[in-house]
């Protein structure tokens, strides 16, 4: 074959490649964007965004960090903070990690998309350990078994990306969602937050466009509250894509109203209205104490009555002649029921503001122990519907999932305005005028800010309280030795609480206190400590028992301190003689 024939064939081949590239460039419109979702059973759906051509493959981008995060949380690896720098000491990509020199942990690193933190070599992740883990949890997702595929330029069918997302263990997925919400709370994402809400938790990515030379392709991959995964992509950076299409995303893919991580709120219903009896609807029979399932009529001592429906979340309790109804609800179901009771879920922007105020009020004024919030259904606190939340109220709660305010008292009223108070009627009027929920909250609570997740909150240490705990804990353990169900709680941190009631967080082993001034604060510290140390024992769930134990403990510590001081004074006297 002559050299001229080879040359002609080469020219033809190059021409064909060039033509194909031109065709791809022409077909890939700049306004094309894509949205796909996959349920927990693996069923994938492409939503109709009006794109001119299908999306065959997409770059993984910085979504690779999600899988490293899942690996280290799934294996319960110890925290390995990354120190990022600015200026001449900065390493590559440190600008994504921090604005000042600081040490950051995994949850902050994920929210900020800090690549250096998640470098497998820095974390000591070997190829064999990585492969063994993902072969166990995602045996059919073969691309994920190879550590070398954790690269932003790795191109994959979107279905394979979502399949891998679905194989991330549930607890790692829950922790990822909580960490990722903080991305939306950054000031630069306020425009996206107002139109997208927080029911979508995602890791953003931006990389070179797979079809258009010189263009960028950005978007996000994440989960809804029910654990189903989603992927969105289009031309431009991730922020641009999400800002442009946020409202269309909510229209095509509604936030999930079912939550795999429901949280817990215990509601003591009708605390100001004594119950005379509870009857089974339709039969007139007196309901038996225990779990309520079905339709019931609650009769009150004042002669009023109320129809109530329960699917097992309500419990009828009896103590002598006193009847009580206690509800155990998921956090978002609780919020939705408050919206139904105190407002109107069809007034969308006003209802979203009310949902956030209700969730914030719960965390500021409820009592938290044993991984559950406790609050009364009372007009002096906030009223909660005893019936299942309406569909509209659940959608409002889902849109604002997890959003709470801190740094300010939180109140609301039906028709009166006051400091730190959301006026419901005024909120409805503002809704009609087109004022969104974020602006309404800013006007009602000018000193408030978004609350940071406990997993990401930097602990502002109460140094004197921490020192007291470290010095006294060995003695406390000796005093409490033999207490049934008591467990050692190590690596405790005492953190300053800006607002709300003291509480203990079992996940982070942190106790949050507002003050450290005297005996009462010490009693509060030991109260919260006992909740942690007895969290797997029934006595740890009894508030009165824990409070009595904490009071008795303080008495024993005071006596021991007095004896010790007297003993030391005698030694001083002897030396003086």
C-alpha positions as CSV (number, residue, x, y, z in Angstrom):
1,X,0.0,0.0,0.0
2,X,1.5,3.4,-1.0
3,X,2.2,6.2,1.3
4,X,-0.3,8.3,-0.6
5,X,-3.2,5.9,0.1
6,X,-2.3,5.9,3.8
7,X,-2.2,9.7,3.8
8,X,-5.6,9.9,2.1
9,X,-7.1,7.5,4.6
10,X,-5.7,9.6,7.5
11,X,-7.3,12.7,6.0
12,X,-10.7,11.0,5.6
13,X,-10.5,9.7,9.2
14,X,-9.6,13.2,10.6
15,X,-12.4,14.7,8.5
16,X,-15.0,12.2,9.9
17,X,-13.8,12.9,13.5
18,X,-14.1,16.6,12.9
19,X,-17.5,16.2,11.4
20,X,-18.7,14.1,14.3
21,X,-17.3,16.7,16.8
22,X,-19.1,19.5,14.9
23,X,-22.4,17.5,15.0
24,X,-22.0,16.9,18.8
25,X,-21.2,20.5,19.3
26,X,-24.3,21.5,17.3
27,X,-26.6,19.1,19.1
28,X,-25.4,20.0,22.6
29,X,-27.4,23.2,23.1
30,X,-26.1,25.6,25.7
31,X,-29.5,25.7,27.4
32,X,-29.7,21.9,27.7
33,X,-29.9,20.6,31.3
34,X,-30.6,17.3,32.8
35,X,-32.3,15.9,35.9
36,X,-32.5,12.2,36.9
37,X,-33.6,10.4,40.0
38,X,-33.3,6.8,41.3
39,X,-35.4,5.3,44.0
40,X,-34.0,3.0,46.8
41,X,-35.0,0.0,44.7
42,X,-32.8,1.0,41.7
43,X,-35.5,2.4,39.4
44,X,-34.1,5.3,37.5
45,X,-36.2,8.1,35.8
46,X,-35.0,10.9,33.5
47,X,-37.2,14.0,34.1
48,X,-38.4,15.9,31.1
49,X,-36.2,19.1,31.1
50,X,-36.6,19.7,27.3
51,X,-33.0,18.8,26.5
52,X,-32.3,18.3,22.8
53,X,-30.2,15.2,23.2
54,X,-29.8,12.5,25.8
55,X,-27.0,12.6,28.4
56,X,-24.8,9.6,27.7
57,X,-21.9,10.1,30.1
58,X,-21.1,12.8,32.7
59,X,-17.9,13.7,34.5
60,X,-17.8,12.6,38.2
61,X,-16.3,15.9,39.1
62,X,-15.8,16.5,42.9
63,X,-18.6,14.1,43.7
64,X,-15.8,11.6,44.3
65,X,-15.4,13.1,47.8
66,X,-18.9,11.7,48.7
67,X,-17.6,8.2,48.4
68,X,-14.5,8.9,50.5
69,X,-16.7,10.5,53.1
70,X,-19.0,7.4,53.1
71,X,-15.9,5.1,53.5
72,X,-14.5,6.9,56.5
73,X,-17.8,7.3,58.3
74,X,-18.9,3.7,57.4
75,X,-15.7,2.4,58.9
76,X,-15.9,4.8,61.9
77,X,-12.3,6.0,61.2
78,X,-11.0,8.5,63.7
79,X,-11.2,12.2,62.7
80,X,-8.1,13.3,60.9
81,X,-8.3,17.2,60.7
82,X,-6.7,18.9,57.8
83,X,-4.9,22.2,58.3
84,X,-5.4,24.5,55.4
85,X,-3.4,27.7,54.8
86,X,-3.7,31.0,52.9
87,X,-0.9,33.0,51.2
88,X,2.5,31.5,50.5
89,X,2.0,28.5,52.8
90,X,-1.2,27.4,50.9
91,X,-1.2,24.0,49.2
92,X,-3.0,23.2,46.0
93,X,-6.8,23.7,46.3
94,X,-6.6,25.2,49.9
95,X,-8.6,28.1,48.6
96,X,-11.6,25.8,48.5
97,X,-11.0,24.7,52.1
98,X,-10.7,27.9,54.1
99,X,-10.5,31.7,54.0
100,X,-8.0,31.9,57.0
101,X,-5.5,29.3,58.2
102,X,-7.5,26.8,60.2
103,X,-8.0,23.1,61.0
104,X,-11.2,21.6,59.5
105,X,-12.9,18.3,60.1
106,X,-14.7,15.9,57.7
107,X,-18.2,17.5,57.8
108,X,-16.9,21.0,57.2
109,X,-14.6,19.7,54.5
110,X,-17.5,18.0,52.7
111,X,-19.6,21.1,52.8
112,X,-16.7,23.2,51.5
113,X,-15.7,20.6,48.9
114,X,-12.2,20.5,50.3
115,X,-10.3,18.1,48.1
116,X,-7.1,17.9,50.1
117,X,-8.9,16.6,53.1
118,X,-10.3,13.6,51.2
119,X,-7.1,12.6,49.5
120,X,-7.0,8.8,50.1
121,X,-3.3,8.8,50.7
122,X,-3.6,11.4,53.5
123,X,-6.3,9.4,55.2
124,X,-4.3,6.2,54.9
125,X,-6.8,4.5,52.6
126,X,-5.2,1.6,50.6
127,X,-6.5,0.2,47.3
128,X,-7.1,-3.2,48.9
129,X,-9.1,-1.8,51.8
130,X,-11.1,0.4,49.5
131,X,-11.9,-2.5,47.2
132,X,-12.9,-4.8,50.0
133,X,-15.3,-2.2,51.5
134,X,-17.1,-1.4,48.3
135,X,-17.2,-5.0,47.1
136,X,-19.1,-5.7,50.3
137,X,-21.5,-2.7,50.1
138,X,-21.7,-2.2,46.3
139,X,-20.8,-5.5,44.7
140,X,-22.3,-4.7,41.3
141,X,-20.8,-1.1,41.0
142,X,-17.4,-2.3,39.7
143,X,-16.1,1.2,38.8
144,X,-16.3,2.1,42.5
145,X,-14.1,-0.8,43.5
146,X,-11.0,0.8,42.0
147,X,-9.5,3.7,44.0
148,X,-7.9,5.1,40.8
149,X,-11.4,6.0,39.5
150,X,-11.8,8.6,42.2
151,X,-11.0,11.4,39.8
152,X,-13.0,14.4,38.6
153,X,-12.3,13.5,34.9
154,X,-13.8,10.0,35.3
155,X,-16.8,9.9,32.9
156,X,-19.6,7.5,33.7
157,X,-23.2,6.9,32.7
158,X,-25.4,8.8,35.1
159,X,-27.2,5.6,36.0
160,X,-23.9,4.2,37.3
161,X,-23.3,7.3,39.4
162,X,-26.8,7.1,40.9
163,X,-26.5,3.3,41.5
164,X,-23.3,3.9,43.5
165,X,-25.1,6.6,45.5
166,X,-27.8,4.2,46.3
167,X,-25.3,1.7,47.7
168,X,-23.9,4.0,50.3
169,X,-24.9,2.7,53.7
170,X,-27.9,4.5,55.2
171,X,-26.1,5.9,58.2
172,X,-23.3,7.4,56.0
173,X,-26.0,8.8,53.7
174,X,-27.8,10.4,56.7
175,X,-24.6,12.0,57.9
176,X,-23.7,13.2,54.4
177,X,-27.1,14.9,54.0
178,X,-26.7,16.7,57.3
179,X,-23.2,17.9,56.5
180,X,-24.2,18.9,52.9
181,X,-27.0,21.2,54.1
182,X,-24.4,23.6,55.3
183,X,-23.5,24.4,51.7
184,X,-26.9,26.0,51.2
185,X,-26.6,28.1,54.3
186,X,-23.6,29.9,53.0
187,X,-24.5,33.5,52.0
188,X,-23.5,33.1,48.4
189,X,-26.1,30.3,48.1
190,X,-29.0,32.4,49.5
191,X,-30.6,32.8,46.0
192,X,-30.6,29.0,45.5
193,X,-31.9,28.4,49.0
194,X,-35.0,30.6,48.6
195,X,-36.0,28.8,45.4
196,X,-34.9,25.2,46.2
197,X,-35.3,24.8,49.9
198,X,-33.3,22.2,51.9
199,X,-35.2,19.0,51.0
200,X,-32.4,18.4,48.4
201,X,-29.0,17.7,49.9
202,X,-26.3,17.5,47.3
203,X,-22.6,17.6,46.5
204,X,-21.9,20.1,43.7
205,X,-19.4,19.5,40.9
206,X,-18.0,21.5,38.0
207,X,-15.8,20.1,35.3
208,X,-15.0,20.3,31.6
209,X,-18.1,19.7,29.4
210,X,-18.1,16.2,27.9
211,X,-19.4,17.3,24.6
212,X,-18.5,21.0,24.1
213,X,-14.9,21.9,23.8
214,X,-13.8,24.8,26.1
215,X,-17.1,24.8,28.1
216,X,-17.8,23.8,31.7
217,X,-20.4,21.3,32.9
218,X,-21.7,21.6,36.4
219,X,-24.4,20.4,38.7
220,X,-25.0,18.3,41.7
221,X,-25.6,14.8,43.0
222,X,-27.3,13.9,46.3
223,X,-30.3,12.5,48.1
224,X,-33.9,13.4,49.0
225,X,-35.1,12.8,52.6
226,X,-36.5,9.4,51.7
227,X,-33.1,8.2,50.6
228,X,-33.7,8.3,46.8
229,X,-30.8,9.8,44.9
230,X,-30.9,12.5,42.2
231,X,-28.5,14.0,39.7
232,X,-28.7,17.4,37.9
233,X,-26.3,18.8,35.3
234,X,-26.0,21.5,32.6
235,X,-23.6,23.9,31.0
236,X,-21.8,26.2,33.4
237,X,-20.6,26.1,37.0
238,X,-22.6,24.2,39.6
239,X,-24.0,27.4,41.2
240,X,-25.1,28.8,37.9
241,X,-26.9,25.6,36.9
242,X,-28.7,25.3,40.3
243,X,-29.6,29.0,40.4
244,X,-31.1,28.9,36.9
245,X,-33.1,25.7,37.4
246,X,-34.0,25.6,41.1
247,X,-37.7,26.3,40.6
248,X,-37.9,23.8,37.7
249,X,-36.3,21.1,39.9
250,X,-38.9,21.6,42.6
251,X,-41.6,21.3,40.0
252,X,-40.3,18.2,38.4
253,X,-39.0,16.5,41.5
254,X,-40.8,17.4,44.7
255,X,-39.0,17.1,48.0
256,X,-39.7,13.8,49.8
257,X,-42.3,14.0,52.6
258,X,-41.1,10.7,54.1
259,X,-37.8,10.8,56.0
260,X,-35.4,7.9,56.6
261,X,-34.0,9.9,59.6
262,X,-37.2,11.0,61.2
263,X,-35.8,12.3,64.5
264,X,-38.0,12.2,67.6
265,X,-40.4,14.6,69.3
266,X,-42.5,13.6,72.3
267,X,-45.6,15.8,72.6
268,X,-47.7,15.9,75.8
269,X,-51.1,16.7,74.3
270,X,-53.9,18.8,76.0
271,X,-51.8,19.7,79.0
272,X,-54.2,22.5,80.0
273,X,-57.4,20.6,79.3
274,X,-57.9,17.5,81.5
275,X,-59.3,14.4,79.7
276,X,-62.4,12.7,81.1
277,X,-62.3,9.7,78.8
278,X,-61.3,8.5,75.3
279,X,-63.9,6.5,73.2
280,X,-63.4,4.4,70.1
281,X,-65.3,6.1,67.3
282,X,-68.4,4.3,66.1
283,X,-68.6,1.8,69.0
284,X,-68.7,4.1,72.0
285,X,-66.4,1.7,73.8
286,X,-63.9,3.2,76.2
287,X,-60.4,3.0,74.7
288,X,-57.8,1.0,76.6
289,X,-54.5,2.5,77.8
290,X,-51.7,1.9,75.4
291,X,-51.0,2.5,71.7
292,X,-53.9,4.1,69.8
293,X,-54.7,2.9,66.3
294,X,-57.8,4.1,64.5
295,X,-60.4,6.8,65.1
296,X,-61.2,8.1,68.6
297,X,-63.2,10.7,70.4
298,X,-61.4,12.5,73.2
299,X,-63.8,14.0,75.8
300,X,-62.6,16.7,78.1
301,X,-63.7,17.6,81.7
302,X,-65.0,21.0,80.4
303,X,-67.6,19.2,78.2
304,X,-65.8,19.7,74.9
305,X,-64.8,16.8,72.6
306,X,-62.4,16.2,69.7
307,X,-62.1,13.6,67.0
308,X,-58.6,12.1,66.8
309,X,-57.0,9.7,64.3
310,X,-53.8,7.8,65.1
311,X,-51.7,5.2,63.3
312,X,-49.8,4.2,66.4
313,X,-48.0,7.4,67.1
314,X,-50.4,8.4,69.9
315,X,-50.3,6.7,73.3
316,X,-53.0,6.8,75.9
317,X,-51.6,6.8,79.4
318,X,-53.5,6.5,82.8
319,X,-52.3,7.3,86.2
320,X,-55.1,6.9,88.7
321,X,-58.0,9.0,87.5
322,X,-55.8,11.1,85.3
323,X,-55.7,10.4,81.5
324,X,-52.9,11.7,79.2
325,X,-52.2,11.4,75.5
326,X,-48.6,11.5,74.4
327,X,-47.5,11.5,70.8
328,X,-44.2,10.3,69.4
329,X,-43.6,12.1,66.1
330,X,-40.8,12.5,63.6
331,X,-39.4,16.0,63.7
332,X,-40.8,17.0,60.3
333,X,-44.2,15.5,61.0
334,X,-44.2,17.5,64.2
335,X,-43.4,20.7,62.3
336,X,-46.1,19.9,59.7
337,X,-48.7,19.4,62.5
338,X,-47.8,22.8,64.0
339,X,-48.3,24.4,60.6
340,X,-51.7,22.8,60.3
341,X,-52.7,23.9,63.9
342,X,-51.2,27.4,63.9
343,X,-51.3,28.5,60.3
344,X,-52.4,27.5,56.8
345,X,-50.1,25.4,54.6
346,X,-51.7,26.7,51.4
347,X,-50.2,30.1,52.1
348,X,-46.8,28.8,50.9
349,X,-44.2,31.5,51.8
350,X,-45.9,32.3,55.1
351,X,-46.2,28.6,55.9
352,X,-42.5,28.0,55.2
353,X,-41.6,30.9,57.5
354,X,-43.9,29.4,60.2
355,X,-42.4,25.9,59.7
356,X,-38.9,27.3,60.4
357,X,-40.1,29.3,63.4
358,X,-41.8,26.2,64.8
359,X,-38.8,24.0,64.4
360,X,-36.6,26.7,65.9
361,X,-39.0,27.2,68.8
362,X,-38.9,23.5,69.5
363,X,-35.1,23.5,69.7
364,X,-35.0,26.6,71.8
365,X,-37.7,25.7,74.3
366,X,-38.1,21.9,74.2
367,X,-36.1,19.6,76.4
368,X,-33.7,17.2,74.7
369,X,-32.7,13.9,76.1
370,X,-32.4,10.3,75.0
371,X,-32.2,11.5,71.3
372,X,-35.7,13.0,71.6
373,X,-37.2,16.4,72.0
374,X,-39.9,16.8,74.7
375,X,-42.5,19.6,74.6
376,X,-46.1,20.3,75.7
377,X,-49.0,21.0,73.3
378,X,-49.9,24.2,74.9
379,X,-50.9,27.7,73.8
380,X,-48.1,29.0,76.1
381,X,-45.6,27.0,74.0
382,X,-46.9,25.9,70.5
383,X,-50.0,24.0,69.6
384,X,-49.7,20.7,67.7
385,X,-52.4,19.0,65.8
386,X,-53.2,15.5,67.2
387,X,-54.2,14.4,63.7
388,X,-51.9,13.4,60.9
389,X,-50.5,16.4,59.0
390,X,-52.1,17.4,55.7
391,X,-50.3,16.8,52.4
392,X,-49.7,20.5,52.0
393,X,-48.2,20.9,55.4
394,X,-45.9,17.9,54.9
395,X,-44.7,19.5,51.7
396,X,-43.9,22.8,53.5
397,X,-42.0,20.9,56.2
398,X,-40.1,18.9,53.6
399,X,-39.1,22.1,51.7
400,X,-37.6,23.6,54.9
401,X,-36.3,20.3,56.2
402,X,-33.8,20.8,59.1
403,X,-33.8,24.7,58.8
404,X,-33.6,26.3,62.2
405,X,-32.7,29.8,63.5
406,X,-30.4,30.6,66.4
407,X,-29.1,33.7,68.2
408,X,-32.5,35.1,69.0
409,X,-35.7,34.4,70.9
410,X,-38.3,32.9,68.5
411,X,-42.0,33.6,68.9
412,X,-45.0,33.9,66.6
413,X,-48.5,35.2,67.0
414,X,-51.7,35.0,65.0
415,X,-52.2,38.8,64.5
416,X,-49.8,40.8,66.7
417,X,-46.3,42.1,65.8
418,X,-43.6,42.4,68.5
419,X,-39.9,42.0,68.8
420,X,-38.7,38.6,67.6
421,X,-42.2,37.6,66.7
422,X,-43.6,36.4,63.4
423,X,-47.1,37.8,62.9
424,X,-49.0,35.2,60.9
425,X,-51.6,37.5,59.3
426,X,-48.9,39.9,58.3
427,X,-46.8,36.9,56.9
428,X,-49.9,35.9,54.8
429,X,-50.2,39.5,53.4
430,X,-46.5,39.5,52.6
431,X,-46.9,36.1,50.8
432,X,-49.5,37.6,48.6
433,X,-47.2,40.5,47.8
434,X,-44.5,38.0,46.7
435,X,-42.1,38.3,49.7
436,X,-40.3,35.0,50.2
437,X,-39.9,33.2,53.5
438,X,-36.3,34.2,54.0
439,X,-37.0,37.9,53.8
440,X,-40.0,37.4,56.1
441,X,-37.8,35.6,58.7
442,X,-35.1,38.3,58.4
443,X,-37.7,41.0,59.2
444,X,-39.3,39.1,62.1
445,X,-36.0,38.0,63.7
446,X,-33.3,40.5,62.7
447,X,-30.7,39.2,65.1
448,X,-31.1,35.5,64.2
449,X,-29.0,33.4,61.9
450,X,-29.1,29.9,60.4
451,X,-28.2,27.3,63.0
452,X,-25.1,25.2,62.0
453,X,-25.4,21.4,62.3
454,X,-24.1,20.0,65.6
455,X,-21.8,17.8,63.5
456,X,-20.2,20.9,62.0
457,X,-20.6,23.4,64.8
458,X,-17.2,24.4,66.2
459,X,-17.3,23.7,70.0
460,X,-16.8,27.0,71.8
461,X,-15.3,25.4,74.9
462,X,-16.4,26.4,78.4
463,X,-12.9,26.1,79.7
464,X,-13.8,26.3,83.4
465,X,-16.5,23.7,83.0
466,X,-14.2,21.5,81.0
467,X,-11.5,21.7,83.6
468,X,-14.0,20.9,86.4
469,X,-15.3,17.9,84.5
470,X,-11.8,16.5,83.8
471,X,-10.8,16.9,87.5
472,X,-14.1,15.6,88.9
473,X,-15.0,12.8,86.5
474,X,-12.8,10.1,88.1
475,X,-14.4,10.8,91.5
476,X,-17.9,10.8,90.0
477,X,-17.3,7.4,88.4
478,X,-16.2,6.0,91.8
479,X,-19.4,7.4,93.4
480,X,-21.6,6.0,90.7
481,X,-19.9,2.6,90.5
482,X,-22.5,-0.1,90.6
483,X,-25.3,2.0,89.1
484,X,-27.3,-0.2,86.8
485,X,-26.9,0.6,83.1
486,X,-24.2,3.2,83.6
487,X,-21.5,3.3,80.9
488,X,-18.3,5.2,80.5
489,X,-18.5,8.2,78.2
490,X,-15.1,9.2,77.0
491,X,-13.7,12.3,75.2
492,X,-16.5,14.5,76.6
493,X,-16.5,18.2,75.5
494,X,-18.3,21.0,77.3
495,X,-19.4,23.6,74.9
496,X,-21.0,27.0,75.3
497,X,-24.7,27.2,74.2
498,X,-25.7,30.6,72.9
499,X,-29.4,30.1,73.3
500,X,-31.9,27.5,74.4
501,X,-31.9,24.8,77.0
502,X,-28.8,22.7,78.0
503,X,-28.6,19.4,76.2
504,X,-26.2,16.4,75.6
505,X,-25.4,15.2,72.1
506,X,-24.7,11.5,72.0
507,X,-23.2,11.6,68.5
508,X,-20.5,14.1,69.2
509,X,-20.1,13.4,73.0
510,X,-20.7,17.0,73.7
511,X,-22.6,18.7,76.5
512,X,-23.9,22.2,75.8
513,X,-24.3,24.6,78.7
514,X,-25.3,28.3,78.7
515,X,-23.5,29.4,81.9
516,X,-20.9,28.3,84.5
517,X,-21.5,30.3,87.6
518,X,-22.4,28.0,90.5
519,X,-23.9,24.8,92.0
520,X,-26.9,24.8,89.7
521,X,-24.7,24.8,86.6
522,X,-22.7,21.9,88.0
523,X,-25.9,20.0,88.7
524,X,-27.0,20.7,85.1
525,X,-23.7,19.3,83.8
526,X,-24.1,16.1,85.8
527,X,-27.7,15.8,84.7
528,X,-26.7,15.9,81.0
529,X,-23.8,13.6,81.7
530,X,-26.2,11.0,83.3
531,X,-28.4,11.1,80.2
532,X,-25.4,10.1,78.1
533,X,-24.1,7.5,80.6
534,X,-27.5,5.9,81.0
535,X,-28.7,6.4,77.4
536,X,-29.2,2.6,76.9
537,X,-31.0,2.1,80.3
538,X,-34.6,2.9,81.0
539,X,-33.7,5.1,84.0
540,X,-31.9,7.4,81.6
541,X,-35.2,8.2,80.0
542,X,-36.9,9.2,83.2
543,X,-36.3,13.0,83.7
544,X,-37.2,12.9,87.3
545,X,-34.9,10.0,88.1
546,X,-32.0,11.7,86.3
547,X,-32.6,15.0,88.0
548,X,-32.7,13.3,91.4
549,X,-29.5,11.3,90.7
550,X,-27.7,14.6,89.6
551,X,-28.9,16.4,92.8
552,X,-27.7,13.4,95.0
553,X,-24.4,13.3,93.2
554,X,-23.8,17.0,93.8
555,X,-24.5,16.5,97.5
556,X,-22.0,13.7,97.7
557,X,-19.4,15.8,95.8
558,X,-20.0,18.7,98.2
559,X,-19.6,16.5,101.2
560,X,-16.4,15.0,99.8
561,X,-15.1,18.4,99.0
562,X,-15.8,19.7,102.6
563,X,-14.1,16.6,104.1
564,X,-11.1,17.1,101.9
565,X,-10.8,20.8,102.8
566,X,-11.1,20.0,106.5
567,X,-8.4,17.4,106.2
568,X,-6.1,19.8,104.4
569,X,-6.7,22.5,107.0
570,X,-5.7,20.1,109.8
571,X,-2.5,19.3,108.0
572,X,-1.7,23.0,107.8
573,X,-2.4,23.5,111.5
574,X,-0.1,20.5,112.4
575,X,2.7,22.0,110.3
576,X,2.2,25.4,111.9
577,X,2.6,23.8,115.4
